[in-house]
């Protein structure tokens, strides 16, 4: 018995060290920025504070709030309609409304500006049908911040939509039924029950949207809107790392402010009701059914169908030239780094989860949760935050392992996307409960053996799902990849962005974009299965 | 008749949840729907309430048709109170706001106060559901359902989440509240003691079919099937006769069985006897020794399926 207890204690020390090491890696960028931000600065920082900083801040906040507000409308309303009512096309639209999640924001941006520009699709057809004079009169200058706000909302509303969909269709279905039996109308059920009970899910989705907007680089740069993220890039490209770090610190503070705000808004109410019995949907007939279908279909049309078809059309024009131009090697690069990163990140997430669970009596779960902060840290901050210590390490050891190869990039992906893989693993792990650990320990099995012999085989489906989700996120990632990729190393995302930026032609970027979107649809299909469950 | 259900059938995919179920109930009556898990009890309750649409059959409430092939009255227009298995309280609303959720009109405050008194929730009015005990939550759910003055009260497994000691207390409370309200009530349960304690009549469902309906005495004395008979406890088969454990008198008689094991339970020793190679269960006020040869007699034979 004494021997058994000693073994557990020893093993706990080992797991605690593992947990602390992982936390140290994840928190590297935060520590770096905090340490470096207070070093003396040069003139360029004075220039930034005098001429740019307030614009960076207001643009970042304005975009975040604007996109967030639009996402509430685009996300909540269709989620309520498809989960509570039956109308023509409901089943397809329920899935289709998740598809815009597969379109990276920068691709959405250049596709729509391409559609509306002076030689774009709209002008072409208006001129052909109604004459050039009408086309000129109808010209819409899409390069403005309001249009960018709408485009970002098109890409990001599925975060709110999917969270609300789960809440409306299963999380609060019993309460919605109870409201029905108490004589409540559909409108009253929405405002008095559905919406208040969806609050935690809704604010989680909204927080993710705001984090994505703060992290946004490709689209805002394309629209030439100066935000904190573009500010970090500008300072870094000018070789002024200190200013980049200071702008990153401001961005980090804003991100943390939104994190705290979302936690406060979510409130303390505990909603644990969930049921396997789906809610009985009401049939919307006549004009109400058509109205519901029109709203949902229009959203699908503008946020996915039109840009997708446009990209497909451009791809048929551009694919020959692009395919010859190293398309296969870039796709291979992207696939390889995404797979490697996804597997490593998911394994680390698994270790973090297991260690946190094993050490829960000494606050292990809270420590593990700290490791997930990376998702609240915009990519540009992570990139800047790890460059400094990695340059130091590479210089000290006379190697280029960290920044001369994809190692640094994979570590950055790890910091940013750890929580993406942690989520599904945690869900599956909690469904098992701690009984398996207790049973295994009572059979004198060490935690490592329990991890590999018990948990891993049972968690295989969740593990695969986590790998897929991270894979797609890594594949689409832009700001960190742009900063940390080794020389002459391109991915589909960076290449799509480069073509759109440098050649001023969205057409050549289209084949890369289509491939990214098609791969991006994979986790959406996985997610839709989860929602069905 | 306050409620009349005719030939209700419902399938989920290829699984028949209900097959031509029908019965009626009078005003002020309490009926228990009794059956094992998956017997269709909750589905029937949801159909009566309008939360599920039957494949066929009709539901009448106070003479008005609520369901058939053409008609479907929505739950919000049925005036039927439903207490859910997990209570389904609104977690963001206080006790009084939960109770007052469905009340309309100017006397809302009085109606809430009256229901708070009936359900004995005074002093807890402003608490949120997660700040209440299981029993208190249950009373809020019942109060909320009764507050709208429904024509009929439905309760889905109201005691399934309560532990044994609390359950007895809550069951008495529920009985008192139902009687005080004077409302007819349908209670879904898989526990015979809940059904006998609360219901005037018990409707037994087996694999989606209504196999018997009657008072608890009728079901005990003249069960329509072995399934119904066994709801009330062990039924032994002795020399071709069906005998309840309580109808075996041990200590006297010509039949001899050997004692395999015994345990004490609520005032009696439960004896496991071996009689001609078959295990029997009998009750005794006094203990015996394991292995002892015990004489016994049958005091009453159980007749199954005989009207």
HADDOCK unambig.tbl for C-alpha pairs under 7 A between the chains (distance, minus, plus):
assign (segid A and resid 174 and name CA) (segid B and resid 88 and name CA) 5.68 0.50 0.50
assign (segid A and resid 175 and name CA) (segid B and resid 88 and name CA) 5.19 0.50 0.50
assign (segid A and resid 175 and name CA) (segid B and resid 89 and name CA) 6.58 0.50 0.50
assign (segid A and resid 175 and name CA) (segid B and resid 90 and name CA) 6.23 0.50 0.50
assign (segid A and resid 178 and name CA) (segid B and resid 88 and name CA) 6.75 0.50 0.50
assign (segid A and resid 180 and name CA) (segid B and resid 75 and name CA) 5.73 0.50 0.50
assign (segid A and resid 180 and name CA) (segid B and resid 76 and name CA) 4.83 0.50 0.50
assign (segid A and resid 181 and name CA) (segid B and resid 75 and name CA) 5.15 0.50 0.50
assign (segid A and resid 181 and name CA) (segid B and resid 76 and name CA) 5.13 0.50 0.50
assign (segid A and resid 181 and name CA) (segid B and resid 80 and name CA) 6.55 0.50 0.50
assign (segid A and resid 181 and name CA) (segid B and resid 81 and name CA) 6.34 0.50 0.50
assign (segid A and resid 181 and name CA) (segid B and resid 82 and name CA) 6.59 0.50 0.50
assign (segid A and resid 182 and name CA) (segid B and resid 76 and name CA) 6.13 0.50 0.50
assign (segid A and resid 182 and name CA) (segid B and resid 81 and name CA) 6.86 0.50 0.50
assign (segid A and resid 182 and name CA) (segid B and resid 102 and name CA) 4.76 0.50 0.50
assign (segid A and resid 183 and name CA) (segid B and resid 76 and name CA) 3.71 0.50 0.50
assign (segid A and resid 183 and name CA) (segid B and resid 77 and name CA) 6.14 0.50 0.50
assign (segid A and resid 183 and name CA) (segid B and resid 102 and name CA) 6.07 0.50 0.50
assign (segid A and resid 184 and name CA) (segid B and resid 76 and name CA) 5.86 0.50 0.50
assign (segid A and resid 184 and name CA) (segid B and resid 102 and name CA) 6.86 0.50 0.50
assign (segid A and resid 185 and name CA) (segid B and resid 76 and name CA) 6.96 0.50 0.50
assign (segid A and resid 269 and name CA) (segid B and resid 91 and name CA) 6.74 0.50 0.50
assign (segid A and resid 269 and name CA) (segid B and resid 92 and name CA) 6.58 0.50 0.50
assign (segid A and resid 271 and name CA) (segid B and resid 91 and name CA) 6.77 0.50 0.50
assign (segid A and resid 280 and name CA) (segid B and resid 51 and name CA) 6.28 0.50 0.50
assign (segid A and resid 280 and name CA) (segid B and resid 52 and name CA) 6.54 0.50 0.50
